[in-house]
Every structure is written in C-alpha cells, then in structure tokens.
Amino acid sequence: MGRLEETRDIRLKKLALIKELGIDPYPAQSLRTHSTADLANNYERLAKSERLLTIAGRIRSIRRHGGSGFVDVEDGTGHFQVFIKKDALGENDYRNFTELIDSSDVVEFTGKLFLTKQNTKTLEAKTFRLLTKSIRAIPESYFGLKDIETRLRKRYIDLAVNPESRELFVRKSMFWKAIRQFLEDRDFIEVQIPVFEDVPGGAEAEPFVTHHNALDRDFFLRISLELPLKRLLVGGFERVYEIGRIFRNEGISAEHLQDYTQMEFYWAYADYNNLQNMLIAFYRSIIEKTCGSLVVKSCGHEIDWGQEWKTYDYYQLFNVHAGINLHQTTELELKKKADELKIKYETYVKKGRLIDLIYKKTIRPLLIKPGFLINPPVEIEPLAKRMPEDPDRVQRLQVMAWGTELGKGFSELNDPIDQRQRFEDQMKLRQAGDTEAQQLDEDYIEALEYGLPPTAGFGLSERLFSVLMDRPIRETTLFPPMKSTDK
C-alpha cells in the first residue's frame, strides 16, 4: 500500500470512530459569525468585545506542543491562527481534537482574540466543531502540485493550495463584469439565446452534434451567437448582447478550446466606423478594471493600451509582407505562395481559406501594437457588408495586439440576395470537403428579407483574458477538457 493509500485508510478509521462517538462529521449548518479577514482587519474592535467569535475554514496546518497547539485556518478570505489548549477546551474535547482532527479538515472554532508573544493575532478556541472530515489530504503547499496536467485535472486542489490560481479567477470574474458594465451603461440589454441550433452559423467552424430525445431529432451546439442576435434586431431591438458558451469541434492550442465563453453585441443604426470609436474606450475599460493598469506585459512585449491605436490595412500588409496583390492574385498563385511558406492545406481549399492561412503565417505575428486590421477580401468574411468603393473588400475590423486577434466586428451584411449567394458559395466548399465552411440558413435569409437595419456587430472571447494574463487559455479555464486517462 502506498503512502497516500495508507493516509486515506487512517482517515477512514478516524471517520468511523467519529461516527461511533455520535459526532456528525458532515453537519449541514455552520455557525460562523466572522471570516478570517474580518478578524484580521477589525482586530482591535473585536478584541474588546465580550462576544465569542466563530470562524470556520480548512485546517492548513497543526503545530502541537504538549497540552496546547496552534492551528492555521483558511477560508475564502485568508488565513488566521487559532490557539488550542487542554485547559480551555476541556480534556475530552482536546483529546478528540488531537486524535481525530487532521489538516484539510473543515472545522469551526469559537473563542476570543488575543496577541501572542510574537504579536500574532490569534483566536483562543473555547470550543470547536467538525464541519467536514477530509478523507484525502490536500497538499500542504503549491510545490506539492507542480505538474500542469495534474493541476488542470484536479483544479479544486490547485485552487486549494495556490492563492494565485484563486486570484486568477477572481480577475476573470472582474473581466466579464467590466464588459457587462460598459455595455449596460450604453443601453445594451443582455439576452439569452438557445445553445441548440437547427443550422450552425455565424462562424467557420465544425459543430458538435447532440440528440434531443423528446423531439427525437439532432441539433447542433452553437458555434457563434451571431445569427440569432441579429434576428432580434429584425424584431425591433436596437442594442443587444449575450455572454455565453459556444462550442467548436476543432483543435486545441494555446488560444483555442472546444467550448469557451464569448461575448457578442449588435448595434442597430451603426457601422464599423462607429465600432472603432467605441472599441478603444471599451478595451481600455476592460483592461484597466481587469489588470489595474493600461500597461500590460504579455507574449514578451509590454503594451500601453492608453497610447494611440494603429490602423492596419489588410491589402497593404499583404503587399508589404507577403508580396501579394490581393486585387490581382489568383488561386494558383496563392497555392504557390502557401507551398513556398510550407503551409499545409487541403486540396479543396479556395481563395479565401488560402488568403487566411498565408495571413496567419506571414502577417499576424507582426501586429504587436494595439490596432484595427481593416477591410479584408470578401471571400474570408461571408457575413460582412461590402465596401461601396471596393466591392471585393468588406467593412470588417479585427482588434489586434501581441500578434493575435483579440476581437472582431463589422458592418453586418443585410442584403438577403448577397447573403444567399455567399452562403451558397460556402455550401460549395462544404460539398468539396470543407467541414468548417458555413451552412445555408434559410430562416436567417427569410429574417433578412423582412429587413435588418444597418447594424454593427462585434465579438470577443475569453481569449482576450488569457492573453492579458499571459497564459494559455486552458490555464485560465476552471475545468478545461482534457484527454482521457483511460488506457
């Protein structure tokens, strides 16, 4: 039997003994009156009180000295020291504590405050009560849980032993709160749309399929929030957004997961020029409230988001960095360039996919300073409105920094005839084998025929948070999907 199994066996025996003594090892109610932070921050006032104070939390360590000892108790707000001694608890309770209570147990202590000789704020326990008997011991420190795979699989242990992990997800909550607050202050209303879709749309991605037993039919898990939200604008709403999970059956990377949280908003009677004016303030608000500063270091570069943003022209960058004139290039020339760059591609890919692959290889890594990448070819954005002065390009912007995309928006295509043609072009790609090409959504086309006002749409995902934290996205996800451990 290994050491962990031996420890667990010992604790199971203690659990049995606790039950024999008539003690409930898992009571439903706690009588906690204060958090450990309350005691630490309000020590002088509480120390003068005649009331007994009760804290509760996980025991992180026990240091025994004959008939007394010190216990380090941790709750969600911090740590506090508890002093136990036989004279205060009574011989029977003190014996039960020393023989039955272990580190990792969740225990409630009631007593009064005092300062030790080392001037440490301490609660002298008059009574204690077991709230949860732990069968497995949580490692005493972060150094007992170094392996990243173990930390992600056993995230609850990572959170228990690593305060930095807990703080990371507090920041993530602040991140989404900042997004909500900014939009709510500008009269956007939050809505919820279904996760199940008849036709997956709004992005180029392979969907997951699930079966609905009651309806006896298959649905797709949504790959975007876009098309249902734009239907709401047809129905009369003018400013809507959702923060919700989307699902894409694609590869895992430092920036990609199969299910993640995305925000999308849609703004009637606006275009991508209005978006540019709004987004600078939007991102600055998110970053300052999440990071505490507009100066953030990530991906090896320190960026001041308070400085003026750059504007990157898609076609100009292709000319400079890829040597390609997108107005004149052919599919054959793009394939030759992809071969030259050793970019792998499927035989069925067409012009739009080739342009995107070359862009990601040659241009995207160079876009370090915050800015907008604007006006790409129509072939790579089936849902964006064409530029009136150059119909081969679309009114799209991407927020770029640190060599990656951190958000995307455009003037929404609201011409149902043009939209149908672009969907049909995408369907030809699907028929040729491109499982990520978009599908023809007849109901959405019908909605457009009723009339979608001029609209600006924008989306960002939790990738922005992971980049701000300078971590792979699965490390900033509480319980990311993992490979099976089964042999």
Rosetta blueprint (number, residue, H / E / L):
1 M L
2 G L
3 R H
4 L H
5 E H
6 E H
7 T H
8 R H
9 D H
10 I H
11 R H
12 L H
13 K H
14 K H
15 L H
16 A H
17 L H
18 I H
19 K H
20 E H
21 L L
22 G L
23 I L
24 D L
25 P L
26 Y L
27 P L
28 A L
29 Q L
30 S L
31 L L
32 R L
33 T L
34 H L
35 S L
36 T H
37 A H
38 D H
39 L H
40 A H
41 N H
42 N L
43 Y H
44 E H
45 R H
46 L H
47 A H
48 K H
49 S L
50 E L
51 R L
52 L L
53 L E
54 T E
55 I E
56 A E
57 G E
58 R E
59 I E
60 R E
61 S E
62 I E
63 R E
64 R E
65 H E
66 G L
67 G L
68 S E
69 G E
70 F E
71 V E
72 D E
73 V E
74 E E
75 D E
76 G L
77 T L
78 G E
79 H E
80 F E
81 Q E
82 V E
83 F E
84 I E
85 K E
86 K H
87 D H
88 A H
89 L H
90 G L
91 E H
92 N H
93 D H
94 Y H
95 R H
96 N H
97 F H
98 T H
99 E H
100 L H
101 I L
102 D L
103 S L
104 S L
105 D L
106 V E
107 V E
108 E E
109 F E
110 T E
111 G E
112 K E
113 L E
114 F E
115 L E
116 T L
117 K L
118 Q L
119 N L
120 T L
121 K E
122 T E
123 L E
124 E E
125 A E
126 K E
127 T E
128 F E
129 R E
130 L E
131 L E
132 T E
133 K L
134 S L
135 I L
136 R L
137 A L
138 I L
139 P L
140 E L
141 S L
142 Y H
143 F H
144 G H
145 L L
146 K L
147 D L
148 I H
149 E H
150 T H
151 R H
152 L H
153 R H
154 K L
155 R H
156 Y H
157 I H
158 D H
159 L H
160 A H
161 V H
162 N L
163 P H
164 E H
165 S H
166 R H
167 E H
168 L H
169 F H
170 V H
171 R H
172 K H
173 S H
174 M H
175 F H
176 W H
177 K H
178 A H
179 I H
180 R H
181 Q H
182 F H
183 L H
184 E H
185 D L
186 R L
187 D L
188 F L
189 I E
190 E E
191 V L
192 Q L
193 I L
194 P L
195 V L
196 F E
197 E E
198 D L
199 V L
200 P L
201 G L
202 G L
203 A L
204 E L
205 A L
206 E L
207 P L
208 F L
209 V E
210 T E
211 H E
212 H E
213 N L
214 A L
215 L L
216 D L
217 R E
218 D E
219 F E
220 F E
221 L E
222 R L
223 I L
224 S L
225 L L
226 E H
227 L H
228 P H
229 L H
230 K H
231 R H
232 L H
233 L H
234 V H
235 G L
236 G L
237 F L
238 E L
239 R E
240 V E
241 Y E
242 E E
243 I E
244 G E
245 R E
246 I E
247 F E
248 R L
249 N L
250 E L
251 G L
252 I L
253 S E
254 A L
255 E L
256 H E
257 L L
258 Q L
259 D E
260 Y E
261 T E
262 Q E
263 M E
264 E E
265 F E
266 Y E
267 W E
268 A E
269 Y L
270 A L
271 D L
272 Y H
273 N H
274 N H
275 L H
276 Q H
277 N H
278 M H
279 L H
280 I H
281 A H
282 F H
283 Y H
284 R H
285 S H
286 I H
287 I H
288 E H
289 K H
290 T H
291 C H
292 G L
293 S L
294 L L
295 V E
296 V E
297 K E
298 S E
299 C L
300 G L
301 H E
302 E E
303 I E
304 D E
305 W L
306 G L
307 Q L
308 E L
309 W L
310 K E
311 T E
312 Y E
313 D E
314 Y H
315 Y H
316 Q H
317 L H
318 F H
319 N H
320 V H
321 H H
322 A H
323 G L
324 I L
325 N L
326 L L
327 H L
328 Q L
329 T L
330 T L
331 E H
332 L H
333 E H
334 L H
335 K H
336 K H
337 K H
338 A H
339 D H
340 E H
341 L L
342 K L
343 I L
344 K L
345 Y L
346 E L
347 T L
348 Y L
349 V L
350 K L
351 K H
352 G H
353 R H
354 L H
355 I H
356 D H
357 L H
358 I H
359 Y H
360 K H
361 K H
362 T H
363 I L
364 R H
365 P H
366 L H
367 L L
368 I L
369 K L
370 P L
371 G E
372 F E
373 L E
374 I E
375 N L
376 P L
377 P E
378 V H
379 E H
380 I H
381 E L
382 P L
383 L L
384 A E
385 K L
386 R E
387 M E
388 P L
389 E L
390 D E
391 P E
392 D E
393 R E
394 V E
395 Q L
396 R E
397 L E
398 Q E
399 V E
400 M E
401 A E
402 W L
403 G L
404 T E
405 E E
406 L E
407 G E
408 K E
409 G E
410 F E
411 S E
412 E E
413 L L
414 N L
415 D L
416 P H
417 I H
418 D H
419 Q H
420 R H
421 Q H
422 R H
423 F H
424 E H
425 D H
426 Q H
427 M H
428 K H
429 L H
430 R H
431 Q H
432 A L
433 G L
434 D L
435 T L
436 E L
437 A L
438 Q L
439 Q L
440 L L
441 D L
442 E H
443 D H
444 Y H
445 I H
446 E H
447 A H
448 L H
449 E H
450 Y H
451 G L
452 L L
453 P L
454 P L
455 T E
456 A E
457 G E
458 F E
459 G E
460 L E
461 S E
462 E L
463 R H
464 L H
465 F H
466 S H
467 V H
468 L H
469 M L
470 D L
471 R L
472 P L
473 I H
474 R H
475 E H
476 T H
477 T L
478 L L
479 F L
480 P L
481 P L
482 M L
483 K L
484 S L
485 T L
486 D L
487 K L
